Amino acid sequence: MRTIEALPESWPVIPETALIQVHDSNGQPVAIGDQSWVWQRIKSYCAHRRTPREVTWLVQGDGIWTPPLWPATITKVEHWSSDWASRVVDLSPWGGIVLRGDAHRITALVGADNPAPPAVIKAAARLTNYLMQQIDAQDSDFWATSMRWIVTPEMKDGETAPGHKTQESYTRPADCIAKALQNSGAADLLRPHRRAN
């Protein structure tokens, strides 16, 4: 099966009050701007769609087929016979449609124009905050996964005394971006939305 998903005309809005304030090197606030990048990450993780868009599936084989994305309203079913031709299909008693023959092209309108549930908005805010954050040693929410201090001992009266910090560095693991949904806590909030109903 192959999925061809169009981009929606709009994405849900994450309230500014749910987002951390990020500053540039001059201390000026940085606007997050277009939030589509966050929703595209969430879209790849979930089967539920919050805003309408057209989706086309290319499906091979006989049997009962159910759209893997939700909510979906099937608008056209075609089968291949030297070219794509429309086909009337039977509905399955378990939802979805009954396909007969070899190759099919199924087009549907997927997504409802309903507001996203609070848990999904919270997940989007967590993911945004995680990806936009800078390491802050004073804030436990924005702490690094490891830190390194180099301390140089001082000599006083011929004896070694506690030294002073000469170097400090903070690091994150190399996969912190790849695991952002999990590390931010967004994945836990999105778990009920992973499969189509």
C-alpha positions as CSV (number, residue, x, y, z in Angstrom):
1,M,0.0,0.0,0.0
2,R,1.2,3.5,-0.8
3,T,-0.2,6.7,0.8
4,I,-0.2,10.1,-0.9
5,E,-1.3,12.7,1.6
6,A,-1.9,16.3,0.6
7,L,-1.0,19.1,3.1
8,P,-4.0,20.7,4.8
9,E,-4.9,24.3,4.2
10,S,-4.4,25.0,7.9
11,W,-3.0,23.4,11.1
12,P,-4.3,23.7,14.7
13,V,-2.9,26.6,16.6
14,I,-0.7,26.2,19.7
15,P,-1.5,28.9,22.2
16,E,1.4,31.3,22.8
17,T,0.9,30.9,26.5
18,A,1.8,27.2,26.3
19,L,5.2,27.9,24.6
20,I,8.4,28.8,26.3
21,Q,9.9,32.2,25.4
22,V,13.1,31.7,23.4
23,H,15.7,34.5,23.1
24,D,18.5,35.1,20.6
25,S,22.1,35.8,21.6
26,N,21.2,39.5,22.1
27,G,18.4,38.6,24.5
28,Q,15.6,39.5,22.0
29,P,12.5,37.2,21.9
30,V,12.4,34.9,18.9
31,A,9.0,34.3,17.4
32,I,8.3,30.6,16.6
33,G,6.2,31.7,13.6
34,D,4.8,29.0,11.4
35,Q,3.9,25.9,13.5
36,S,3.4,23.5,10.6
37,W,6.7,21.7,11.2
38,V,5.4,20.6,14.7
39,W,2.2,19.3,13.3
40,Q,4.0,17.4,10.5
41,R,6.0,15.6,13.1
42,I,2.8,14.7,15.0
43,K,1.1,13.7,11.8
44,S,3.7,11.2,11.0
45,Y,3.2,9.6,14.5
46,C,-0.7,9.6,14.7
47,A,-3.5,8.2,12.6
48,H,-6.0,10.9,13.6
49,R,-6.1,14.0,11.5
50,R,-7.3,17.3,12.9
51,T,-7.8,19.4,9.7
52,P,-9.2,18.2,6.4
53,R,-7.0,17.1,3.5
54,E,-7.2,14.8,0.5
55,V,-5.5,11.4,0.8
56,T,-5.0,8.8,-1.9
57,W,-4.1,5.2,-1.2
58,L,-2.8,2.7,-3.8
59,V,-3.9,-0.7,-2.6
60,Q,-3.0,-4.1,-4.1
61,G,-5.2,-7.2,-3.7
62,D,-8.7,-8.5,-2.7
63,G,-10.3,-8.2,0.7
64,I,-11.7,-5.9,3.3
65,W,-9.9,-2.6,3.4
66,T,-10.2,0.1,6.1
67,P,-8.6,3.5,5.9
68,P,-5.6,3.7,8.1
69,L,-6.2,7.4,8.9
70,W,-9.2,8.7,10.7
71,P,-11.8,10.3,10.2
72,A,-12.0,9.4,6.5
73,T,-14.8,9.8,4.0
74,I,-14.1,7.8,0.9
75,T,-15.0,9.9,-2.2
76,K,-13.7,7.7,-5.0
77,V,-12.7,4.1,-5.6
78,E,-10.9,3.2,-8.9
79,H,-9.5,-0.1,-10.2
80,W,-6.7,-0.7,-12.7
81,S,-7.6,-2.2,-16.1
82,S,-5.1,-0.7,-18.5
83,D,-6.1,2.6,-17.0
84,W,-7.9,3.8,-13.8
85,A,-11.7,3.3,-14.0
86,S,-14.3,4.1,-11.3
87,R,-15.7,1.2,-9.4
88,V,-18.7,0.8,-7.1
89,V,-17.7,-1.2,-4.0
90,D,-19.6,-3.0,-1.2
91,L,-19.3,-1.8,2.3
92,S,-17.8,-4.1,4.9
93,P,-19.8,-4.9,8.0
94,W,-16.8,-3.9,10.1
95,G,-16.3,-0.6,8.4
96,G,-14.3,0.1,5.3
97,I,-14.9,-1.4,1.9
98,V,-14.6,-4.8,0.1
99,L,-12.1,-4.8,-2.7
100,R,-12.2,-7.3,-5.5
101,G,-9.5,-7.5,-8.2
102,D,-5.9,-6.4,-8.3
103,A,-4.9,-2.8,-8.0
104,H,-7.1,0.0,-6.5
105,R,-6.8,3.7,-6.1
106,I,-8.9,5.0,-3.2
107,T,-9.4,8.7,-2.6
108,A,-10.8,10.1,0.6
109,L,-11.2,13.4,2.5
110,V,-9.4,12.8,5.8
111,G,-9.7,14.9,8.9
112,A,-12.4,16.9,10.6
113,D,-12.5,20.6,11.1
114,N,-12.9,20.2,14.8
115,P,-10.6,21.7,17.4
116,A,-7.8,19.4,18.6
117,P,-8.3,17.9,22.0
118,P,-6.4,19.5,24.9
119,A,-4.0,16.5,25.1
120,V,-3.0,16.9,21.5
121,I,-2.4,20.6,21.9
122,K,-0.3,19.9,25.0
123,A,1.7,17.3,23.1
124,A,2.3,19.8,20.3
125,A,3.4,22.4,22.9
126,R,5.7,19.9,24.6
127,L,7.3,19.0,21.3
128,T,7.8,22.6,20.3
129,N,9.3,23.6,23.7
130,Y,11.6,20.6,23.6
131,L,12.9,21.4,20.1
132,M,13.2,25.1,20.8
133,Q,14.8,24.9,24.2
134,Q,18.3,25.9,25.0
135,I,20.3,24.3,27.8
136,D,19.8,26.2,31.0
137,A,21.7,25.0,34.1
138,Q,19.3,26.9,36.4
139,D,16.1,25.3,35.1
140,S,15.6,21.5,35.6
141,D,13.2,21.4,32.7
142,F,15.9,22.5,30.2
143,W,18.9,20.7,31.7
144,A,21.3,18.8,29.6
145,T,21.7,15.0,29.7
146,S,25.4,15.3,30.7
147,M,27.7,18.0,31.8
148,R,31.4,18.3,32.2
149,W,33.4,20.5,34.6
150,I,37.1,20.9,34.5
151,V,38.5,22.1,37.8
152,T,42.0,23.5,38.2
153,P,43.4,23.0,41.7
154,E,45.0,26.0,43.3
155,M,48.2,26.0,45.4
156,K,48.1,27.8,48.7
157,D,51.1,27.8,51.1
158,G,52.6,24.8,49.2
159,E,49.4,22.7,49.5
160,T,46.7,21.9,47.1
161,A,43.4,23.8,47.8
162,P,40.0,23.4,46.2
163,G,40.2,24.8,42.8
164,H,38.0,26.9,40.7
165,K,36.1,25.9,37.6
166,T,37.9,26.7,34.4
167,Q,35.7,25.0,31.9
168,E,32.0,24.0,31.8
169,S,30.2,22.2,29.0
170,Y,26.8,20.7,28.6
171,T,25.8,18.1,26.0
172,R,22.7,16.3,24.7
173,P,22.8,12.8,23.1
174,A,23.1,12.8,19.3
175,D,19.6,11.3,18.9
176,C,17.8,14.0,20.9
177,I,16.0,15.4,17.8
178,A,15.1,11.9,16.5
179,K,13.6,10.9,19.8
180,A,12.0,14.3,20.4
181,L,8.4,13.0,20.6
182,Q,9.4,10.4,23.2
183,N,11.9,12.7,25.2
184,S,9.5,15.6,25.3
185,G,6.6,13.5,26.7
186,A,4.5,14.2,23.6
187,A,4.3,10.6,22.6
188,D,2.6,9.6,25.9
189,L,-0.1,12.2,25.3
190,L,-0.6,11.0,21.7
191,R,-0.8,7.3,22.4
192,P,-4.7,7.2,22.1
193,H,-4.4,8.9,18.7
194,R,-1.9,6.4,17.1
195,R,-4.5,4.1,15.5
196,A,-7.6,4.8,13.4
197,N,-10.9,4.0,15.2
